[in-house]
Amino acid sequence: MIRTVITGTGSYIPKNAVSNTEFESHEFYDKDGTAIEGEGKTITDKFKSITGIQERRYADSDNNASCIGAKAAKIAIEDAGIDPETIDQIIVAHNFGDVIKGTFQTDILPSLAARIKHELKIKNPHCVAYDILFGCPGWLQGVIMAHQFIQAGMLKRVLVIGTETLSRVLDPNDRDSMIFADGAGASIVEAVESDKEIGVLAHDTLTHTYDEAYYLYMGPSNKPESDPNIRYIKMHGRKIYEYAMKNVPDAMKTTFDKTNADVSELKKVFLHQANEKMDEGFINRFYRLYKQRDLPEHIMPMSIHELGNSSVATIPTLYDRAKKGKLEDHELHSGDLVMFASVGGGMHINAMAYREP
Ligand SMILES: CC(C)(COP(=O)(O)OP(=O)(O)OC[C@H]1O[C@@H](n2cnc3c(N)ncnc32)[C@H](O)[C@@H]1OP(=O)(O)O)[C@@H](O)C(=O)NCCC(=O)NCCS
């Protein structure tokens, strides 16, 4: 039987670490333009206590989203040991395209996938390269799409990348900007013939737009009298939190139940890194849906404390680091049953169950 297996992974985590301390001198305002009073350190301490984030990474000015995406892709290709000319599709998930540092314009002509294919020097015209805009769940959605193409017998080998430079679209006067970060992760997703039940086992995707479409949006700076023509990433954080808490654990259960495995078999859950407390809430609620109050040890690898929320890149970078044995207590072994789940702008939610080959 044809299975969908991730045969190579790669990531690019920018070296430039920006700690919470660097935000202490910012003037912060609420969305209604009211100045947020208090010492800078009190605000950043509060921020840390509600998100878990201590620092985040920003890409250097000469690295755009497509550059770091290509770097992650080269590592994934090498890891899989494949000839890049044999890749059938390149799917690149992002939200803002290339934003040249110091400008506020999204540049998606050509698409990031076309730029990355060019950078990889792939000549094969049958390697079809395109972008997807799916909020933070974009990389996971790319893997689910690759799986669907593979199971339909249309493709054999897909390069799926998540890359983002959110540092280029941040309002320095908005406290929520401290959440966001830059990064890129990539994976080679392949059709593998096997009698064993390995690779992608189940998945689920949801899009809620009736009330939720503008929970994440573009808007002017919170600082009064700022140029209204310059717009930044904005969110209704509390609404997202409540929406996610209500829907993500259910989507995870729907997915897991399709595997027919017992929940005790689950070894790791790779969650989108947006907020430490939110992720802890997801995992607690997920196990409670199985009437289990105690969590298994080392079930949830996390990178939010040092890497912040790099959108589409959080899961593939985390997974890459686990695959390469770089996360203490989070090694992966053949036969391990793992889950991935994400939530983000759109609003979209997805989840996937996967058995390590
Ligand atoms: C944005 C978010 C961190 C705010 O946390 P919260 O616990 O919901 O915050 P609340 O609005 O209830 O406010 C609680 C307190 O934190 C403060 N606060 C809110 N946002 C803050 C921020 N970004 N930094 C510092 N303090 C903040 C409030 O002023 C309030 O302070 P008080 O207790 O002194 O009155 C949180 O809602 C969140 O992470 N949401 C999900 C966002 C997300 O996932 N976005 C990306 C999707 S891909």
The ligand as a Gaussian input file, in Angstrom:
#p B3LYP/6-31G(d) Opt

LIG

0 1
 C       -2.923000      37.935000      23.396000
 C       -2.875000      37.150000      24.703000
 C       -1.442000      36.864000      25.093000
 C       -3.504000      37.991000      25.808000
 O       -3.536000      37.198000      26.985000
 P       -4.886000      37.125000      27.842000
 O       -4.597000      36.296000      29.013000
 O       -6.001000      36.727000      26.928000
 O       -5.010000      38.654000      28.236000
 P       -6.307000      39.482000      28.696000
 O       -6.729000      40.350000      27.560000
 O       -7.333000      38.611000      29.352000
 O       -5.629000      40.399000      29.796000
 C       -5.057000      39.837000      30.988000
 C       -4.009000      40.776000      31.501000
 O       -2.841000      40.749000      30.636000
 C       -2.586000      42.049000      30.106000
 N       -2.163000      41.849000      28.719000
 C       -2.927000      41.515000      27.653000
 N       -2.164000      41.371000      26.566000
 C       -0.893000      41.632000      26.936000
 C        0.346000      41.651000      26.265000
 N        0.447000      41.361000      24.963000
 N        1.460000      41.963000      26.964000
 C        1.398000      42.258000      28.276000
 N        0.248000      42.241000      28.980000
 C       -0.875000      41.936000      28.312000
 C       -3.903000      42.815000      30.262000
 O       -3.671000      44.204000      30.371000
 C       -4.449000      42.240000      31.545000
 O       -3.740000      42.831000      32.637000
 P       -4.401000      42.948000      34.112000
 O       -4.498000      41.559000      34.661000
 O       -3.398000      43.780000      34.851000
 O       -5.741000      43.612000      33.918000
 C       -3.673000      35.825000      24.595000
 O       -5.050000      36.094000      24.527000
 C       -3.247000      34.981000      23.428000
 O       -2.132000      34.510000      23.336000
 N       -4.199000      34.718000      22.528000
 C       -3.978000      33.864000      21.391000
 C       -3.260000      34.675000      20.365000
 C       -2.758000      33.826000      19.260000
 O       -2.641000      32.641000      19.348000
 N       -2.423000      34.523000      18.211000
 C       -1.801000      33.975000      17.082000
 C       -2.649000      33.042000      16.370000
 S       -1.664000      32.271000      15.224000

